[in-house]
């Protein structure tokens, strides 16, 4: 972080600064200051994972195997076993999204507009399971969002995220 600040200061001292470079360095500093995990989920925002009605509970279960600490709060809205949108709307003011990773898995389109209307920043992901009912094929977990696009066998999600975290650490 200190190196980036020094690079920005050096560039600003030039008679004709490269504003694109300064902007990119500032953006990198901002992104690195955001608390994210190996999947790209962020603290300080509500992470909304949109899945089909049939896959919501399984997406939650797959993520719970990977992120088990108390700093993760999973909320299932919709699907077959989740809460209703009305109950979730009452829950919105109580969300502790600054200190925890809030992960809302839903098949309901109303969740994102309801949160943004309440002034809460959200990051939207799409997730699903492929070949779930085909015994001859491997069930594949897929999640896509800003800066993340993961496809792997459902029983290897933990391993993939562990390898991804190691790669991030080694490259920084």
C-alpha positions as CSV (number, residue, x, y, z in Angstrom):
1,X,0.0,0.0,0.0
2,X,2.8,2.4,0.9
3,X,4.5,1.7,-2.5
4,X,1.3,2.6,-4.3
5,X,1.0,5.9,-2.4
6,X,4.6,6.7,-3.2
7,X,4.0,5.9,-6.9
8,X,1.0,8.2,-6.9
9,X,3.0,11.0,-5.2
10,X,5.9,10.6,-7.7
11,X,3.5,10.8,-10.6
12,X,1.8,13.9,-9.2
13,X,5.1,15.7,-9.0
14,X,5.7,15.3,-12.7
15,X,5.0,18.3,-14.9
16,X,2.5,16.2,-17.0
17,X,1.1,13.4,-14.7
18,X,-0.4,10.3,-16.2
19,X,-3.9,10.6,-14.8
20,X,-4.9,7.1,-16.0
21,X,-2.0,5.6,-14.0
22,X,-3.0,7.6,-10.9
23,X,-6.6,6.5,-11.3
24,X,-5.7,2.9,-11.7
25,X,-3.3,3.0,-8.7
26,X,-6.0,4.6,-6.6
27,X,-8.6,2.0,-7.7
28,X,-6.2,-0.8,-6.8
29,X,-5.6,0.7,-3.4
30,X,-9.3,1.0,-2.8
31,X,-10.0,-2.6,-3.9
32,X,-7.2,-3.9,-1.7
33,X,-8.5,-2.0,1.3
34,X,-11.9,-3.7,0.8
35,X,-12.2,-6.8,3.0
36,X,-12.8,-9.6,0.6
37,X,-12.4,-13.4,0.8
38,X,-11.2,-15.9,-1.7
39,X,-14.5,-15.9,-3.5
40,X,-14.7,-12.1,-3.7
41,X,-17.4,-11.8,-1.1
42,X,-17.1,-8.4,0.7
43,X,-17.7,-7.0,4.1
44,X,-19.5,-3.7,4.3
45,X,-22.0,-4.7,1.6
46,X,-24.7,-7.3,1.2
47,X,-23.6,-10.1,-1.1
48,X,-26.6,-11.3,-3.1
49,X,-26.3,-14.6,-4.8
50,X,-29.1,-15.3,-7.3
51,X,-29.8,-19.0,-7.9
52,X,-32.8,-21.0,-9.2
53,X,-35.6,-22.0,-6.8
54,X,-34.3,-25.5,-6.9
55,X,-30.6,-24.7,-6.1
56,X,-30.8,-22.0,-3.4
57,X,-30.5,-24.3,-0.4
58,X,-27.7,-26.3,-2.1
59,X,-25.7,-23.1,-2.9
60,X,-26.0,-22.1,0.8
61,X,-24.8,-25.6,1.9
62,X,-21.9,-25.5,-0.5
63,X,-20.8,-22.1,0.7
64,X,-21.2,-23.0,4.4
65,X,-18.7,-25.8,3.9
66,X,-16.2,-23.3,2.7
67,X,-16.8,-20.3,5.0
68,X,-17.6,-21.6,8.5
69,X,-16.6,-18.8,10.9
70,X,-19.0,-16.6,12.8
71,X,-18.1,-13.6,10.5
72,X,-20.3,-15.2,7.8
73,X,-24.1,-14.8,8.0
74,X,-26.2,-16.7,5.5
75,X,-29.8,-15.7,4.7
76,X,-31.9,-17.8,2.5
77,X,-34.8,-15.9,0.9
78,X,-37.2,-17.9,-1.3
79,X,-36.4,-21.3,-2.6
80,X,-38.2,-24.1,-0.8
81,X,-37.0,-23.6,2.7
82,X,-36.2,-19.9,2.9
83,X,-37.9,-16.9,4.4
84,X,-40.4,-14.8,2.5
85,X,-39.5,-11.4,0.9
86,X,-41.8,-9.7,3.4
87,X,-39.9,-11.2,6.4
88,X,-36.6,-10.3,4.8
89,X,-37.7,-6.7,4.3
90,X,-38.4,-6.5,8.0
91,X,-34.9,-7.9,8.6
92,X,-33.1,-5.3,6.4
93,X,-32.7,-2.6,9.1
94,X,-31.0,-5.1,11.5
95,X,-28.4,-6.4,9.1
96,X,-24.8,-6.1,10.5
97,X,-23.1,-5.9,7.1
98,X,-20.2,-3.7,8.3
99,X,-18.8,-6.4,10.6
100,X,-19.9,-9.6,8.9
101,X,-20.0,-11.1,5.4
102,X,-23.8,-11.0,4.8
103,X,-24.6,-13.5,2.1
104,X,-28.2,-13.5,0.8
105,X,-29.0,-16.5,-1.4
106,X,-32.3,-16.0,-3.2
107,X,-34.4,-16.7,-6.3
108,X,-36.4,-13.5,-5.8
109,X,-35.9,-10.5,-8.0
110,X,-37.2,-8.1,-5.4
111,X,-34.2,-8.4,-3.0
112,X,-31.7,-6.2,-4.9
113,X,-34.1,-3.3,-5.4
114,X,-35.4,-3.5,-1.8
115,X,-31.8,-3.3,-0.4
116,X,-30.7,-0.5,-2.7
117,X,-33.9,1.4,-1.9
118,X,-32.9,1.1,1.8
119,X,-29.5,2.7,0.9
120,X,-27.5,-0.5,1.3
121,X,-24.7,-1.3,-1.1
122,X,-25.0,-4.7,-2.8
123,X,-22.9,-6.9,-4.9
124,X,-24.8,-9.3,-7.2
125,X,-23.6,-12.8,-8.1
126,X,-25.3,-15.6,-10.0
127,X,-24.9,-19.2,-9.0
128,X,-26.1,-22.6,-10.0
129,X,-25.6,-26.3,-10.2
130,X,-25.3,-28.1,-13.5
131,X,-26.0,-31.8,-14.1
132,X,-27.5,-32.1,-10.6
133,X,-29.9,-34.8,-11.6
134,X,-27.7,-36.7,-14.1
135,X,-26.0,-39.5,-12.3
136,X,-23.6,-40.1,-15.3
137,X,-22.2,-36.6,-15.1
138,X,-20.3,-34.7,-12.4
139,X,-22.5,-32.0,-10.7
140,X,-20.8,-28.6,-11.3
141,X,-21.0,-25.6,-9.1
142,X,-20.9,-22.3,-10.9
143,X,-20.7,-18.8,-9.4
144,X,-20.2,-15.6,-11.4
145,X,-20.0,-12.0,-10.3
146,X,-17.7,-9.0,-10.4
147,X,-14.1,-10.3,-10.6
148,X,-15.2,-13.9,-10.1
149,X,-16.2,-16.7,-12.4
150,X,-15.8,-20.1,-10.9
151,X,-16.8,-23.5,-12.3
152,X,-15.8,-26.6,-10.5
153,X,-17.2,-29.9,-9.3
154,X,-19.6,-29.3,-6.4
155,X,-17.5,-31.5,-4.1
156,X,-14.3,-29.6,-4.9
157,X,-15.5,-26.0,-4.1
158,X,-13.5,-25.9,-0.8
159,X,-10.4,-27.1,-2.5
160,X,-10.8,-24.6,-5.4
161,X,-11.3,-21.6,-3.0
162,X,-8.3,-22.7,-0.9
163,X,-6.1,-22.8,-4.0
164,X,-7.5,-19.5,-5.1
165,X,-6.7,-17.9,-1.7
166,X,-3.1,-19.3,-1.8
167,X,-2.7,-17.9,-5.3
168,X,-3.9,-14.4,-4.2
169,X,-1.5,-14.5,-1.2
170,X,1.5,-15.6,-3.4
171,X,0.8,-13.0,-6.0
172,X,0.6,-10.0,-3.6
